[in-house]
Amino acid sequence: MTRKALLAAHLTTQHVMFTSVFAALHVILSQIPLFYIFGAYGQFMPASLIVTPAIGLVLGPILGATATAIGGIASMIITGNMPLGVFSFLPGMFNALCVGLILRRKRYISAAIFAAFTTALALLPSLSAVRYYVWLHFIALAVLLSPASMLAVKYVKEADQKKSVLGTGILAFVGVLIQHAVGSFIFQLLTPLPQAMLETLAFIYPVERLLATIAATIVGVAIIRGVRASGFRI
């Protein structure tokens, strides 16, 4: 077997290994509540949210989405935490998919997905009086479409700690808001919240998402550093 073939086989083995590892990590963290969901008694947003952007960064769009979907479906079966019913794995899957697309310099595809879900959410009848609910999503979309996202892709791969943190933070912010847009859209389709509650949530969820972004940045930088130390290229 040639050196090139051996390298291809090695990379394939590494990809399968990391996909399995991240799927398992997703399952474990999905059993830990990050915060409880307003309007969905007993249902919570799992701690897996803080590793999902990193999964997309490390594995790319296809394998990242696959690992997250496998982990999400498995955790639904194990924990019974299904705020979105059988669709509960989709928000995390789109998070990893879109962040992975940005890393592969296909940000316009990622932006199209993000814009579609955000617009669809804003146009739902249940949000007719609170269209401003998606204000933070549009800020994240603007960041994605700006040069900042491409700079973030460059910085994520840098050895410099400050650049790595900044790059990971920007992409984590976008990924966390994509996940929220998808989750909110599905949730409002299945069990619409009253407009009075949405008016309150419009100023609560940004705090939750910003805290999740900070946590995802810290965890993401550590994961990327560890993965790169193993010789795996992102």
C-alpha positions as CSV (number, residue, x, y, z in Angstrom):
1,M,0.0,0.0,0.0
2,T,1.4,3.4,-1.0
3,R,2.1,6.1,1.6
4,K,-0.8,8.2,0.2
5,A,-3.2,5.3,0.6
6,L,-1.9,4.7,4.1
7,L,-2.5,8.3,5.0
8,A,-6.0,8.2,3.6
9,A,-6.8,5.1,5.6
10,H,-5.3,6.7,8.7
11,L,-7.4,9.9,8.3
12,T,-10.5,7.8,7.7
13,T,-9.8,5.9,11.0
14,Q,-9.3,9.2,12.8
15,H,-12.5,10.6,11.5
16,V,-14.5,7.5,12.6
17,M,-12.9,7.6,16.0
18,F,-13.6,11.2,16.6
19,T,-17.1,10.9,15.3
20,S,-17.7,8.1,17.8
21,V,-16.1,10.0,20.6
22,F,-18.1,13.2,20.0
23,A,-21.3,11.3,19.6
24,A,-20.7,9.6,23.0
25,L,-19.7,12.9,24.6
26,H,-22.9,14.4,23.2
27,V,-25.0,11.6,24.9
28,I,-23.2,12.1,28.2
29,L,-23.7,15.9,28.3
30,S,-27.3,15.6,27.1
31,Q,-28.1,14.2,30.5
32,I,-27.0,17.3,32.3
33,P,-29.4,20.3,32.3
34,L,-27.8,23.6,31.2
35,F,-31.1,25.4,31.9
36,Y,-34.8,24.6,31.9
37,I,-37.0,25.6,29.1
38,F,-39.8,28.1,29.8
39,G,-43.2,26.8,28.8
40,A,-42.0,23.1,28.6
41,Y,-42.4,21.8,32.2
42,G,-39.7,19.3,33.1
43,Q,-37.8,19.7,29.8
44,F,-34.4,21.3,29.7
45,M,-31.7,22.5,27.4
46,P,-28.8,20.0,27.8
47,A,-25.2,20.8,28.4
48,S,-24.4,19.2,25.0
49,L,-25.1,22.7,23.6
50,I,-21.7,23.9,24.7
51,V,-19.8,21.2,22.8
52,T,-21.9,21.2,19.6
53,P,-20.1,24.1,17.8
54,A,-16.7,22.5,18.6
55,I,-18.0,19.2,17.0
56,G,-18.8,21.1,13.8
57,L,-15.4,22.8,13.9
58,V,-13.4,19.6,14.4
59,L,-15.4,17.2,12.2
60,G,-16.8,19.5,9.5
61,P,-20.4,19.7,8.4
62,I,-21.2,16.1,7.4
63,L,-19.5,14.2,10.2
64,G,-20.2,16.9,12.7
65,A,-23.9,16.8,11.9
66,T,-23.8,12.9,11.9
67,A,-22.1,12.8,15.4
68,T,-24.6,15.3,16.8
69,A,-27.6,13.5,15.3
70,I,-26.5,10.1,16.7
71,G,-25.8,11.6,20.1
72,G,-29.1,13.5,20.1
73,I,-31.2,10.5,19.1
74,A,-29.4,8.3,21.6
75,S,-29.9,10.8,24.4
76,M,-33.6,11.2,23.6
77,I,-34.0,7.5,24.1
78,I,-31.9,7.4,27.3
79,T,-33.1,10.5,29.1
80,G,-36.6,11.0,27.6
81,N,-35.9,14.7,27.4
82,M,-37.7,15.6,24.2
83,P,-38.9,19.2,24.3
84,L,-39.4,19.0,20.5
85,G,-40.7,15.5,20.4
86,V,-39.0,13.3,17.8
87,F,-37.4,16.4,16.3
88,S,-35.4,17.2,19.4
89,F,-32.1,16.2,17.8
90,L,-32.5,18.6,14.9
91,P,-31.4,21.9,16.5
92,G,-28.0,20.6,17.6
93,M,-27.5,18.8,14.2
94,F,-28.0,22.1,12.4
95,N,-25.7,23.9,14.8
96,A,-22.8,21.5,13.9
97,L,-23.7,21.4,10.2
98,C,-23.7,25.2,9.8
99,V,-20.6,25.8,11.9
100,G,-18.9,23.1,9.9
101,L,-19.9,24.7,6.6
102,I,-18.4,28.0,7.8
103,L,-15.2,26.3,8.6
104,R,-15.2,24.8,5.0
105,R,-15.6,28.3,3.7
106,K,-19.2,27.7,2.6
107,R,-20.7,30.4,4.9
108,Y,-23.3,31.4,2.3
109,I,-24.9,28.0,2.5
110,S,-24.8,28.3,6.3
111,A,-26.3,31.8,6.1
112,A,-29.1,30.6,3.8
113,I,-30.1,27.9,6.3
114,F,-29.9,30.3,9.2
115,A,-31.9,33.0,7.4
116,A,-34.5,30.5,6.3
117,F,-35.2,29.3,9.9
118,T,-35.0,32.8,11.4
119,T,-37.4,34.2,8.8
120,A,-39.8,31.3,9.2
121,L,-39.7,31.8,13.0
122,A,-40.4,35.5,12.7
123,L,-43.4,34.9,10.3
124,L,-45.2,32.4,12.5
125,P,-48.7,33.6,13.6
126,S,-47.7,33.1,17.2
127,L,-45.1,35.8,16.9
128,S,-47.3,38.3,15.0
129,A,-47.0,40.8,17.9
130,V,-43.4,40.0,18.9
131,R,-41.5,39.9,15.6
132,Y,-38.6,41.5,17.5
133,Y,-38.1,38.2,19.3
134,V,-35.5,37.3,16.6
135,W,-33.4,40.4,17.0
136,L,-30.4,38.5,18.3
137,H,-30.6,36.0,15.5
138,F,-30.4,38.7,12.9
139,I,-27.3,40.1,14.7
140,A,-25.7,36.6,14.6
141,L,-26.7,36.4,10.9
142,A,-25.0,39.7,10.2
143,V,-21.9,38.5,11.9
144,L,-21.9,35.4,9.8
145,L,-22.2,37.4,6.6
146,S,-19.5,39.9,7.7
147,P,-15.7,39.4,7.2
148,A,-15.6,38.5,10.9
149,S,-16.7,35.0,10.2
150,M,-13.9,34.4,7.7
151,L,-11.4,35.9,10.1
152,A,-12.8,33.6,12.8
153,V,-12.1,30.6,10.5
154,K,-8.5,31.7,10.2
155,Y,-8.1,32.4,13.9
156,V,-9.5,29.1,15.0
157,K,-6.6,27.4,13.3
158,E,-4.0,29.7,14.9
159,A,-1.7,28.7,17.7
160,D,-2.1,32.1,19.3
161,Q,-4.4,31.7,22.4
162,K,-6.1,35.1,22.0
163,K,-6.8,34.6,18.3
164,S,-8.1,31.0,19.0
165,V,-10.5,32.3,21.7
166,L,-11.8,35.1,19.5
167,G,-12.3,32.9,16.4
168,T,-13.9,30.1,18.4
169,G,-16.1,32.6,20.2
170,I,-17.4,34.1,17.0
171,L,-18.3,30.8,15.5
172,A,-19.8,29.5,18.7
173,F,-22.0,32.6,18.9
174,V,-23.4,31.9,15.4
175,G,-23.8,28.2,16.1
176,V,-25.6,28.7,19.4
177,L,-28.1,31.2,17.7
178,I,-28.6,28.8,14.8
179,Q,-29.6,26.1,17.2
180,H,-31.9,28.4,19.0
181,A,-33.6,29.5,15.7
182,V,-34.2,25.9,14.7
183,G,-35.4,24.9,18.1
184,S,-37.7,27.9,18.6
185,F,-39.3,27.4,15.2
186,I,-40.1,23.7,15.8
187,F,-41.2,24.4,19.4
188,Q,-43.6,27.2,18.2
189,L,-45.0,25.0,15.5
190,L,-45.7,22.1,18.0
191,T,-46.7,24.0,21.2
192,P,-47.0,27.8,20.6
193,L,-46.2,29.9,23.7
194,P,-48.6,32.8,24.5
195,Q,-47.4,36.2,23.2
196,A,-47.2,37.6,26.7
197,M,-44.6,34.9,27.6
198,L,-42.7,35.6,24.3
199,E,-42.4,39.2,25.1
200,T,-40.6,38.3,28.3
201,L,-38.5,35.6,26.7
202,A,-37.3,38.0,24.0
203,F,-35.1,39.6,26.7
204,I,-34.3,36.4,28.7
205,Y,-33.1,34.0,26.0
206,P,-30.3,36.4,24.9
207,V,-28.7,36.2,28.3
208,E,-29.0,32.4,28.2
209,R,-27.5,32.2,24.7
210,L,-24.6,34.6,25.6
211,L,-23.8,32.5,28.6
212,A,-23.9,29.4,26.5
213,T,-21.6,31.1,24.0
214,I,-19.0,31.9,26.6
215,A,-19.1,28.3,27.9
216,A,-19.0,26.9,24.3
217,T,-16.0,29.1,23.6
218,I,-14.0,27.9,26.7
219,V,-14.8,24.3,26.0
220,G,-14.3,24.6,22.3
221,V,-10.8,26.1,22.6
222,A,-9.8,23.2,24.9
223,I,-11.3,20.6,22.6
224,I,-9.6,22.0,19.5
225,R,-6.3,22.3,21.3
226,G,-6.5,18.6,22.4
227,V,-7.6,17.4,19.0
228,R,-4.8,19.2,17.3
229,A,-2.3,17.8,19.8
230,S,-3.3,14.3,18.6
231,G,-2.2,15.2,15.1
232,F,-5.8,15.5,13.7
233,R,-6.1,18.5,11.3
234,I,-9.3,20.6,11.3
